[in-house]
Structures are given as structure tokens and as C-alpha cells.
Amino acid sequence: MGDERATLTSLLQWQRDTLMMKCAGLTDEQVRRKAVAPSGLSLLGLVRHVAEFEPCWFRNVLNDEDVRGCFPKNEAGEWTEFHVEDADPAEAFKIWEDSCARSRAIVDAAESLDVTGHYGDEAYSLRYVLAHMIEEYALHNGHADLLREAIDGVTGE
């Protein structure tokens, strides 16, 4: 796979591609479906969630930007990425794809994996952020696998 940066970035991209594959070929209704009761998770909710955490880690933490959530909070102040009943799948996928492109650009521009950013008083290296993102996507891809299987029986990486 190459050096450490190439290994981490390719593993992260593989995880992103896996989530995209889990959603491929489904209708808007199917990606919105909360297919594993009693969970409120849906494939679209997962896509909206990863679209939220990509800029959080790469833009806000590593690049010291102040990017607010892509999806609004509700009246109670709760994040709404998992509330997908009226959500537009095409919009969510576009936001996610744009977020991933911005994240890749930040990684490509970083001098090394030792570059650090901050969240509050805590410092995080690019190395940590890449490893954490791989972990997050892997967790959610497990959820996506169960959801997709419940929707139409499709399984696999």
C-alpha cells in the first residue's frame, strides 16, 4: 500500500466507498427506511451523519475552521441528521461527497501525519484523525450492512 499516509488514506477511502456501495441501487424510500427495529437508523441517516463528522474533524479540528452542521438542529436543539423522513437523498449524498473532497484536500495539503489541530484544549494529529475516521466509518459500515440486508437481502463488503 505504500507509506503510512498512503495506507491510512486508502483505508479511509475504502471505508467511504463501502458506505456508498451499501446505498447503491436503492430508491429514496429504501435509503430512508429504518429497517432494523427498534433502531431509528437508516442508510440515509448514516450518510447524513458522516457528512457531518467529515468537516468536524478535518475542517474544524485540523484546519481550524468554524464549519457549522450541514443539517439543522430541531426545536429542542438536537442534531437532525438521523431524522430523514422528509430528507432529500440526492442533497445528502452531494453534501457528503463535497465534504469528503474537502477532507481529502486538507490531508493532501498537510506537511505530515504529525500536523496537529485542536478541539478545545485537546490536540489531535492528522494520524489520529485518519485512524479515528477509519474506526468511525467501519462502525457505521457494520450498521449499514445490517440495514442493507434487511432492506433487500444484499450483503458483503
C-alpha positions as CSV (number, residue, x, y, z in Angstrom):
1,M,0.0,0.0,0.0
2,G,2.9,2.4,0.4
3,D,3.9,4.6,3.2
4,E,1.8,5.3,6.3
5,R,-0.1,8.2,4.8
6,A,-1.0,6.3,1.7
7,T,-2.1,3.3,3.8
8,L,-4.3,5.4,6.1
9,T,-5.8,7.4,3.3
10,S,-6.5,4.4,1.2
11,L,-8.1,2.6,4.1
12,L,-10.3,5.6,4.8
13,Q,-11.3,5.9,1.2
14,W,-12.1,2.2,1.1
15,Q,-14.5,2.7,4.1
16,R,-16.1,5.7,2.3
17,D,-16.6,3.6,-0.8
18,T,-18.1,0.8,1.2
19,L,-20.8,3.0,2.6
20,M,-21.5,4.3,-0.9
21,M,-21.8,0.7,-2.1
22,K,-24.2,-0.2,0.7
23,C,-26.5,2.6,-0.6
24,A,-26.1,1.9,-4.3
25,G,-29.1,0.9,-6.3
26,L,-31.7,1.8,-3.7
27,T,-34.7,4.0,-4.0
28,D,-35.1,7.2,-2.0
29,E,-37.7,5.3,0.2
30,Q,-35.3,2.5,0.8
31,V,-32.4,4.7,1.9
32,R,-34.8,6.4,4.3
33,R,-36.1,3.1,5.7
34,K,-35.5,2.4,9.3
35,A,-35.1,-1.3,8.5
36,V,-33.8,-2.8,11.8
37,A,-36.4,-2.3,14.6
38,P,-36.4,-0.9,17.2
39,S,-33.5,1.2,15.9
40,G,-34.1,4.6,14.2
41,L,-31.1,4.2,12.0
42,S,-31.4,4.4,8.2
43,L,-28.8,4.3,5.5
44,L,-29.7,8.0,4.7
45,G,-29.2,8.9,8.4
46,L,-25.8,7.3,8.3
47,V,-24.9,9.2,5.1
48,R,-26.0,12.5,6.7
49,H,-24.1,11.6,9.9
50,V,-20.8,11.0,8.1
51,A,-21.4,14.2,6.1
52,E,-21.5,15.9,9.5
53,F,-18.4,14.4,11.0
54,E,-16.1,14.8,8.0
55,P,-16.0,18.6,8.3
56,C,-16.0,18.4,12.1
57,W,-12.7,16.5,12.2
58,F,-10.9,17.7,9.0
59,R,-12.1,21.3,8.7
60,N,-12.8,22.3,12.3
61,V,-10.1,20.3,14.2
62,L,-7.3,20.1,11.7
63,N,-7.9,23.2,9.6
64,D,-9.1,25.5,12.4
65,E,-12.2,26.4,10.5
66,D,-15.6,27.1,12.1
67,V,-17.9,25.0,10.0
68,R,-21.4,24.5,11.4
69,G,-23.6,21.4,10.9
70,C,-24.9,20.7,7.4
71,F,-28.3,19.7,8.8
72,P,-30.2,22.0,11.2
73,K,-31.0,21.3,14.8
74,N,-34.6,20.8,15.8
75,E,-36.6,23.0,18.2
76,A,-35.1,21.0,21.2
77,G,-31.6,21.8,20.0
78,E,-30.9,18.2,18.9
79,W,-29.0,17.4,15.7
80,T,-31.3,16.1,13.0
81,E,-29.1,14.1,10.7
82,F,-30.9,10.9,11.7
83,H,-34.4,12.4,11.1
84,V,-34.7,11.5,7.4
85,E,-38.5,11.3,6.8
86,D,-38.5,14.4,4.6
87,A,-34.8,14.4,3.8
88,D,-33.6,14.7,0.2
89,P,-31.2,11.8,-0.5
90,A,-29.6,13.5,-3.5
91,E,-28.8,16.5,-1.4
92,A,-27.3,14.4,1.4
93,F,-25.1,12.4,-0.9
94,K,-23.9,15.7,-2.6
95,I,-23.1,17.2,0.8
96,W,-21.2,14.1,1.8
97,E,-19.3,13.9,-1.4
98,D,-18.3,17.5,-1.1
99,S,-17.3,17.0,2.5
100,C,-15.1,14.1,1.5
101,A,-13.4,16.1,-1.3
102,R,-12.6,18.9,1.2
103,S,-11.3,16.4,3.7
104,R,-9.0,14.8,1.1
105,A,-7.7,18.3,0.1
106,I,-6.8,19.0,3.7
107,V,-5.0,15.7,4.1
108,D,-3.1,16.2,0.8
109,A,-2.0,19.7,1.8
110,A,-0.8,18.6,5.3
111,E,3.0,18.5,5.6
112,S,3.0,15.3,7.6
113,L,0.9,13.0,9.7
114,D,2.2,14.8,12.7
115,V,0.4,18.0,11.8
116,T,-2.0,18.8,14.7
117,G,-5.2,20.6,15.2
118,H,-7.2,21.2,18.3
119,Y,-10.7,20.6,19.7
120,G,-10.9,22.7,22.8
121,D,-7.7,22.1,24.8
122,E,-7.1,18.7,23.2
123,A,-4.6,18.3,20.4
124,Y,-5.1,15.8,17.6
125,S,-2.6,14.7,14.9
126,L,-3.6,14.1,11.3
127,R,-2.5,10.5,12.0
128,Y,-5.0,10.2,14.9
129,V,-7.8,11.8,12.8
130,L,-7.3,9.4,9.9
131,A,-7.3,6.4,12.3
132,H,-10.4,7.7,14.1
133,M,-12.2,8.3,10.8
134,I,-11.4,4.7,9.7
135,E,-12.8,3.5,13.0
136,E,-16.0,5.6,12.7
137,Y,-16.7,4.5,9.2
138,A,-16.0,0.9,10.0
139,L,-18.5,1.1,12.9
140,H,-21.2,2.7,10.7
141,N,-20.5,0.3,7.8
142,G,-21.4,-2.5,10.1
143,H,-24.7,-0.8,10.7
144,A,-25.1,-0.2,7.0
145,D,-24.5,-3.9,6.3
146,L,-27.4,-4.9,8.6
147,L,-29.7,-2.2,7.2
148,R,-29.0,-3.1,3.6
149,E,-29.5,-6.8,4.3
150,A,-32.9,-6.0,5.9
151,I,-33.9,-3.9,3.0
152,D,-33.2,-6.2,0.1
153,G,-31.0,-9.1,1.2
154,V,-27.8,-7.7,-0.2
155,T,-24.7,-8.5,1.9
156,G,-21.0,-8.2,1.5
157,E,-18.2,-5.6,1.7
